[in-house]
Each structure stands twice: as structure tokens, then as C-alpha cells.
Amino acid sequence: MNGHANGHANGFANGGAENIDVVIIGAGISGINAAYRVQTKLPDYSYKILEARGDIGGTWDLFKYPGIRSDSDFYTFGFEWNTWQKDHPIVPGSEIKEYLDQSVKKADIRRNIRFHHKVLRSEWSSEKKGWTLAVEADGHTRYIHARFLIVGTGYYDYNNPLKANIPGLDNFKGTLIHPQFWPEKLDYTNKKVVIIGSGATAVTLVPNMAPTAASVTMIQRSPTYIYSLPNSTRRWWSFLIPSFLQHKISRLAFIFLQRLTYLLCRKYPRQAKAILRMHSRRLLKGVLPVDPHFNPKYNPWDQRVCIAPDGDFYDALRGGKATVKTGIIKNVTENAVELENGEVIEADILVTATGLRISIAGGAELKVDGEKVDIGDKFMWNGSMIQDVPNATVILGYTNASWTLGADATALLTVRLLKYLDRRNAVAAVPRVADPSALTPKRLMDLSSTYLDVAQRLMPKAADQYPWKPRSSYYVDIWQAMFGRIDEGLESRMSIGEILDLPIALLSLPIVGFLALLTGPFRARKQKLNPQQTVARTLLLHVGYSILRRVVSRFSPLQIQSVSPSTTAEYKIYIWKKGLKDHTVDLGGGAKGHWLGNKEAKNVLIWIHGGGFACPANRGYFAFFGKFLSEMQAAGKDIAIFVVAYTLIPAGTYPTQLRQSVSALRYILKNTNRKADNVYFGGDSAGGNLVLGVLSHLAHPHPEIEALKLANGEEIGGATLFSPWTSLETVFPPQDTEPLGDLIHPLCAKSWAGGYLAGRARDNYTDARLAPLDWWHSVPVKKVLVTAGNYELLYPFIDDFQAKLKAGLGEDKVEYVVGQGEAHVAPMFNLMLGDKVETEQGKKAKEFFRELI
Ligand SMILES: Cc1cc2nc3c(=O)[nH]c(=O)nc-3n(C[C@H](O)[C@H](O)[C@H](O)COP(=O)(O)OP(=O)(O)OC[C@H]3O[C@@H](n4cnc5c(N)ncnc54)[C@H](O)[C@@H]3O)c2cc1C
């Protein structure tokens, strides 16, 4: 990797900045675990942990309040690779810190930690293909370059506590404490302590302060479920099993039981509530009523259920020095807290255990290509990467199970992602939401603590669809991390291989063109010797087709896109040359519609371009549209064209492009108030595939696309399909002649179809040719023209399809024309290559519309 590839893993390069393969921010539980995963699974990678503090542990180094401990079992809160070896599952903070120290030592991670290194800013540069981190260290700002970033900064602000919104708090003259900043020397012997809050911290403080303090009162606005758990896993039979095995079993058992209880509580909330109330009543033994103090308004696991190890919290209440008050604080005076119900609770010490101030990414500014990333606006890919942020995972553990389980799922996913990029020789991966309007936002963390509610705006969002769904459970997430689909929703930039290969590929084009020029004059002879041999009509087309065949078979989709103007750019060039006005519509979800002609025209032809879902529409398309419009106008036909610019592969995969095509039709019908029979479709090759998908969707709504119903009896005016790609074959019958008369090559099908399907199964929307005949019975379209060139590779498939379409839709509704000696999508591509002779297919299409309109 970096160290090996360019020899400056730990040295200084790039103008004094250090280069590291993976930078992990934060040496808390998440950062340490990620470091272990990187160093064991990616031994060739250089990595460093940058830690703002002077020690490891994060939370477990910072929090010092009395009794601080884990509130979930430590078999699952500890690391999978260093299972907790003691019998008590709930572990004091000091022991957690020792365990973390021992783990770091065991795995020899400390040498890779830079303490007192606070990351101020992380900026991704697409040009440099990496991150530059501005790091505050020793009073200076240093710069570090990294290829990949793992953000293990936890979820709260280390320096600023959450301001407690308590009336009159400033009046208080006693000692006011936030648990995050506990004064180590605080003496609370015989002091009256009031704790405001009802979360895990308050529930821990009560039993731990009660023996020393004069009194401890927990004031809660709303109660929490508090469950007593025996704090030992030792059983009478434990001596039969070796200790290490016993604790591994404990880990598995806790993972399973934790999940099971969570699911049961969610499924049977009433019963769970009743059990928890009974549990509290039994342990309270009458010292306090369950109502209202132990009767939360919400269901178990709407918020985290608090654990009381060996029932310590209930013991403290029964001991007489601790109590709970439930009510709203009216005012805080200089020595007491007044509740709205009139109760006054005296206090020498007031602890505001009201939550933490949420901060994602440790407060460091995040920028991508100079633009600040507003994390709250973004979706989270697989619970691990932020939408539109390349090469960075953000570790957020579980809230309904041990944090570390979720942290490990992200660490393992990161490792797999890096391996995946390496295998493809790719530089970067970026999570992209192809169609945000298709996603329903959900909370990332399925809990509703007050401080999480407050901070929703700062948190990334989840959605209702994979891979943007919130984390579900450890096993599902670990499976997903290790074996699940990793490319869904990820846009990989051109790999290093593709970048290096591009000039060679480009250089091969003039050579291919030159050879075609030399051999071109002999093509007629070739055909004479073998009548099956297809050849281009002119030398110009022969050279052009040869180059195009080379492009589609030699260039990857990303390489093609890197050297061709996008459909939108091509439209802009065209209107600029013709002196036309730009009438572009944002269709949402990354798609655009470009008007040509009078957009107020009565009729509109929605054109969905082809190019294997991989290539944009080229200038030949716009030349064709220009001619089409002027001929229509000359014939007195009132029609405009609406060209759809959809997301290409691999940025978008099926059914994104279909959804975008449907949204074009929805826009025309709903926003421009046109009747369906004034709306026509045109599509070529992969665009033909999409047109058929849209027509199918009208009759059989695609399960992942919002249904679009036409009014009863309404039909789309007509559709023309030039060389439609009607089934996504990747294997073609063996050819005994060279495809000299066509411009596509069998080799492109695999990467284009594969890129579009991205592992999904083919269906009637992707493979219209394979749909049963009755599929077409209800498809609402008046007439369809199918065209093909008899020299094109897809000819036999199109021939087969049109026969099926005639049988399904009706003989009288389908017209079929074969352009003799014509290539794939010849009406556009011949124009692109400068051949102005009208194709049979193009001519027929114009006749078709002249008759229809
Ligand atoms: C008191 C308390 C108890 C908890 N108990 C449990 C529990 O029992 N079970 C459970 O599942 N969860 C628990 N949690 C929640 C969570 O699991 C823990 O906070 C967990 O330790 C988080 O680990 P982490 O490594 O992700 O983050 P942290 O422990 O917060 O560590 C983050 C590290 O990143 C560093 N950092 C932050 N910003 C920067 C920056 N800009 N540059 C460099 N370094 C930076 C910090 O200094 C820190 O060392 C608890 C949380 C708290 C606050």
C-alpha cells in the first residue's frame, strides 16, 4: 500500500505532509477496534490513530463520576478479538480502561497512536484522490494525507456539555456538576445530592452516592425502565467448561438474548411493559409506588432500558437514603429545587444528568472538493458511510445493543470495502443516492432519548430502502459487512487501472481508424466472397463504425463518460450553436428533461436515449431531433421533444433509470397538463428498453416505483423504438463474419447489462422480449413502431421481440421496419459520423409520427 507503493508511508511527502493509507480519528473503543481490524486484515496498509486526548479510551478516559460503569454486558461491549475474561458482565469504568490498555498492548496498537493530535478539518480532493487533514498538534497545525478515513470520534462533544434547560439553574449557590466534567476531588460526604435526569448516568449515580451522601434524590420529568440484572455469569456448572470458552459462550448468549428481548419488547409492548412494572414493584417492596415513578409513557426500547446490576438502584431506594421524584421543575433556588407540584427538594450538590451534546465526526469540519458537508442533510450508506463523502466510514455503534457490536460491523465493512477497491484497482468509493425523492427518511438511531431528539438535525439520516436502511441487528450487519452486496449505492471513481489505461485506449483509436481506412476499400470484395459479411455503406461509415466498435468493446463505462460530454452538456452545445433558449427541467432524483422546439406545443415526444445505460446522448441525437422537428413543423405538426438525461451506470443501477424515465412521463402529464394521447415516446437501444419499461409500468406498476395510472381509457399516443435492447443478453450466437456493418460489438453487452442489473435478477421490465404475451394486453399505448437495421448485432432479437409484441399488444398496433444495410441506431449515429443520407429507420419514424399526430 502507501508504504510499499510509493515509499513514504511514515515519511513526509506532498510538500511536507505525511501520507498514510488509513487514518483513524479517535482512540476510543471504536478507533481501537478499527485499528485492530485494519492491521490484521490489511497488513500491507499503513495506518495511524489520531487522538485529541493524551490517553486512549475516549468515554472511559473522560467520565469519572462515582460508580461509572458499562450499562450493557461487557462480553459484547468488549472486543470480539479479546473477549472479556471475568465473570461480571457489568464492568466499572476503571476496569474498562484497564481492559482497553491491555487490549491495545496485546495487539501492539499504541505505536500507531498519535496522542494530542486533534483533527480540525478533513478535506477530500477528487483531484488528489485523497484526504488532507488539518491536525492541531503541539500548538501547531500539521497536515496529513490519507487515502481512507475512519471516523471513530463517538457521538458527543467532548468539550461542551449539553446545556440543561432548567428554570432558575443560575440561582443555585451550591455545587453544580455535569457528569461529563466530574470534579475528581468532590467530597459529597453527608451532602444532600439532587440528580436531575433518569438515564443510565442518573441510575448509576444514585446507588453509588447514597452510602456516603446524606440523601440522594433523583428528579425525573419522565420515568425510565430500570431492570435488575445479576452481575455474574458464574453458574454451578461453570467449573466444567474452560474459562475462555465459557466467556465466548457468554458473548454469544448475550448477543442472542439482547436481540431476543429487544424483539420481544417491540413485538409485545403491552406484555413487556407489564413484566417490567411487576419487576419494579417486586424490587421496590413498597418504598415507592410504581406509578408514576416506574411507569414510563413510552414502550420498552423506545428508549434504552437501564440496567441495575444486582438491583443496586432498588437496594439504594430501599436503604432509605435515596429516593425518586417525578415531576416538572418549576424553579431552582439558591439551595433547592422546586417542583410544579409544590415539592421542594433541598440540595447542596446538583447534578445535571440530562444527556450529552451530540457531535458527529468530533466537531472537525468535513469538506469534499471545497464544499462543506452538512452531515444532517445526508443519508448513511449501510450505517457506515455518509452520502457523497468518498473514502470515509463513520463508526456509530448500536443503541439497542452494545455499541461495539455495531462499531465492529462498520470496521469489518471498511476492511472489505478497501479490499474491494484494491481488487478493482479503484481509488475511491462514494455513496450516491441516485434518487433522493424515492427514499423516505428515517431516524438513524431507533431510539428517542430527549437529547437524541434534540440532535436529530445534526445526525445523518437513514431511509426505508437498502442500502440506506438503519442498522438492524449484529448478525444481519456482520453478514452484510462480510458477504452482502457492497457496490449498491456506491459510485466508484475510475480505478487507477482505468485512469492509466485511458491514454492507451484513446491512442488505439486513431490506429484503428487508420487501419480501417486502409482496409475499407476492400470491404465490398470481402462481402462478395461471403454474402453473410455485413459492411458499412460508405468508407466514412466504415471508419466511424470501426472506431465506435473499438470504443464500446475497449473502454469501460466510466472511461467512456470521462471523454464524452454528458447528455446535458451535449444539449447545451446544441442550443448554443442554434441560438436557442435553454429549457431544462429538473425531474428530481438526478434526472433532467431538456426541451427542444416549442415546449407549449400540443404534442410532446419524450425521447429516452440509448448507449447501454453507459453512454450519454451524442451530437448525432440532437442533429436528428433538429431535423425531425423542422420536418414536423413543415408538415404542420405541433410537437416538441423532451430529451431525458438520466443517471448512467455505475452511478445509478436498475431500477433508477426506469424510475427517472417514469418521472419524465409523470412531469409531462401532471406538470404540463397534457393528455396521454398527446404524449409520445421515442427510445433507441437501451432507451428503447426503458420506454418498454415505462409502458409496462403503466399497466403493471413496478414494485419499487411510484405507480402512474392513466385515466380510464387513455393511452399513450405512440412509441417508436429504434434498435431496442429488448433483452439483456450478454452471450450472442457465434459470428462467422466480422461485424463490419455494425457499430456495436458483442463485448460491450456484459459490462453494460451487468452494470445496469448490478446483480439483480432480470424481469419483465428489463427484458421485455421475455415477458409473457399477456403482459402486453393491458399496456396503454396506441401504436408502436419497432425498427432495426439488418446489419446490426441485435437484429435477430429485435425480430423476435416485434413478433411477440404483435402477438401480445395486437397486430394492428405494432409496425416493424428493417433498414436494409443499416447499423444499430443508424438514424443517430450516421449523423454523428457526418453521414447525412436519410436512413430507412429514421424516415419511417417521421412518417409514423406524421400519420399519428
Ligand atoms: C458514560 C457513558 C457510558 C456508556 N456506556 C455504554 C455501555 O455500557 N454500552 C454501550 O453499548 N454503550 C455505552 N455508551 C455509549 C458508547 O458505547 C460509548 O460512548 C463508547 O465508548 C463510544 O466509543 P467510541 O470509541 O465510539 O467513542 P468515544 O469513546 O467517545 O471516543 C472517541 C475518541 O475520539 C476522540 N476525538 C473526538 N474528536 C476528535 C478529533 N476531532 N480529533 C481527534 N480525536 C478526536 C476523543 O478524544 C475520544 O478519545 C456509553 C456512553 C457514555 C457517555
The ligand as an SDF file (V2000), in Angstrom:
LIG
                    3D

 53 58  0  0  0  0  0  0  0  0999 V2000
  -20.9470    7.3560   30.3570 C   0  0  0  0  0  0  0  0  0  0  0  0
  -21.2320    6.5010   29.1920 C   0  0  0  0  0  0  0  0  0  0  0  0
  -21.4410    5.1430   29.3650 C   0  0  0  0  0  0  0  0  0  0  0  0
  -21.7210    4.3540   28.2700 C   0  0  0  0  0  0  0  0  0  0  0  0
  -21.9330    3.0150   28.4680 N   0  0  0  0  0  0  0  0  0  0  0  0
  -22.2280    2.2350   27.4280 C   0  0  0  0  0  0  0  0  0  0  0  0
  -22.4600    0.8410   27.5850 C   0  0  0  0  0  0  0  0  0  0  0  0
  -22.3720    0.2970   28.6480 O   0  0  0  0  0  0  0  0  0  0  0  0
  -22.7730    0.1140   26.4880 N   0  0  0  0  0  0  0  0  0  0  0  0
  -22.8510    0.6650   25.2650 C   0  0  0  0  0  0  0  0  0  0  0  0
  -23.1200   -0.0300   24.3100 O   0  0  0  0  0  0  0  0  0  0  0  0
  -22.6250    1.9860   25.0800 N   0  0  0  0  0  0  0  0  0  0  0  0
  -22.3120    2.7770   26.1240 C   0  0  0  0  0  0  0  0  0  0  0  0
  -22.0870    4.1060   25.9220 N   0  0  0  0  0  0  0  0  0  0  0  0
  -22.1610    4.6560   24.5620 C   0  0  0  0  0  0  0  0  0  0  0  0
  -20.8700    4.3270   23.7400 C   0  0  0  0  0  0  0  0  0  0  0  0
  -20.8410    2.9720   23.6000 O   0  0  0  0  0  0  0  0  0  0  0  0
  -19.5970    4.7530   24.3600 C   0  0  0  0  0  0  0  0  0  0  0  0
  -19.5560    6.1510   24.3950 O   0  0  0  0  0  0  0  0  0  0  0  0
  -18.3710    4.2210   23.6060 C   0  0  0  0  0  0  0  0  0  0  0  0
  -17.2970    4.1790   24.4640 O   0  0  0  0  0  0  0  0  0  0  0  0
  -18.1090    5.0150   22.3900 C   0  0  0  0  0  0  0  0  0  0  0  0
  -16.8570    4.6470   21.8780 O   0  0  0  0  0  0  0  0  0  0  0  0
  -16.2080    5.4360   20.6800 P   0  0  0  0  0  0  0  0  0  0  0  0
  -14.8090    4.9620   20.5420 O   0  0  0  0  0  0  0  0  0  0  0  0
  -17.0700    5.3260   19.5090 O   0  0  0  0  0  0  0  0  0  0  0  0
  -16.2380    6.9660   21.1160 O   0  0  0  0  0  0  0  0  0  0  0  0
  -15.5740    7.6640   22.3390 P   0  0  0  0  0  0  0  0  0  0  0  0
  -15.4100    6.7730   23.4740 O   0  0  0  0  0  0  0  0  0  0  0  0
  -16.3460    8.9050   22.5460 O   0  0  0  0  0  0  0  0  0  0  0  0
  -14.1220    8.0140   21.7950 O   0  0  0  0  0  0  0  0  0  0  0  0
  -13.9400    8.9910   20.8080 C   0  0  0  0  0  0  0  0  0  0  0  0
  -12.4940    9.3950   20.7910 C   0  0  0  0  0  0  0  0  0  0  0  0
  -12.3020   10.2630   19.7060 O   0  0  0  0  0  0  0  0  0  0  0  0
  -11.5130   11.3600   20.1310 C   0  0  0  0  0  0  0  0  0  0  0  0
  -11.8290   12.5120   19.2910 N   0  0  0  0  0  0  0  0  0  0  0  0
  -13.0110   13.1480   19.1740 C   0  0  0  0  0  0  0  0  0  0  0  0
  -12.9090   14.1630   18.2980 N   0  0  0  0  0  0  0  0  0  0  0  0
  -11.6360   14.1590   17.8540 C   0  0  0  0  0  0  0  0  0  0  0  0
  -10.9140   14.9750   16.9220 C   0  0  0  0  0  0  0  0  0  0  0  0
  -11.5010   15.9840   16.2620 N   0  0  0  0  0  0  0  0  0  0  0  0
   -9.6080   14.6780   16.6990 N   0  0  0  0  0  0  0  0  0  0  0  0
   -9.0010   13.6530   17.3360 C   0  0  0  0  0  0  0  0  0  0  0  0
   -9.6240   12.8670   18.2350 N   0  0  0  0  0  0  0  0  0  0  0  0
  -10.9310   13.1220   18.4870 C   0  0  0  0  0  0  0  0  0  0  0  0
  -11.9300   11.5770   21.5650 C   0  0  0  0  0  0  0  0  0  0  0  0
  -10.9320   12.2790   22.2750 O   0  0  0  0  0  0  0  0  0  0  0  0
  -12.1060   10.1400   22.0410 C   0  0  0  0  0  0  0  0  0  0  0  0
  -10.9240    9.6100   22.5460 O   0  0  0  0  0  0  0  0  0  0  0  0
  -21.7990    4.9180   26.9960 C   0  0  0  0  0  0  0  0  0  0  0  0
  -21.5950    6.2850   26.8330 C   0  0  0  0  0  0  0  0  0  0  0  0
  -21.3090    7.0690   27.9050 C   0  0  0  0  0  0  0  0  0  0  0  0
  -21.0720    8.5180   27.6840 C   0  0  0  0  0  0  0  0  0  0  0  0
  1  2  1  0
  2  3  1  0
  2 52  2  0
  3  4  2  0
  4  5  1  0
  4 50  1  0
  5  6  2  0
  6  7  1  0
  6 13  1  0
  7  8  2  0
  7  9  1  0
  9 10  1  0
 10 11  2  0
 10 12  1  0
 12 13  2  0
 13 14  1  0
 14 15  1  0
 14 50  1  0
 15 16  1  0
 16 17  1  0
 16 18  1  0
 18 19  1  0
 18 20  1  0
 20 21  1  0
 20 22  1  0
 22 23  1  0
 23 24  1  0
 24 25  2  0
 24 26  1  0
 24 27  1  0
 27 28  1  0
 28 29  2  0
 28 30  1  0
 28 31  1  0
 31 32  1  0
 32 33  1  0
 33 34  1  0
 33 48  1  0
 34 35  1  0
 35 36  1  0
 35 46  1  0
 36 37  1  0
 36 45  1  0
 37 38  2  0
 38 39  1  0
 39 40  1  0
 39 45  2  0
 40 41  1  0
 40 42  2  0
 42 43  1  0
 43 44  2  0
 44 45  1  0
 46 47  1  0
 46 48  1  0
 48 49  1  0
 50 51  2  0
 51 52  1  0
 52 53  1  0
M  END
$$$$
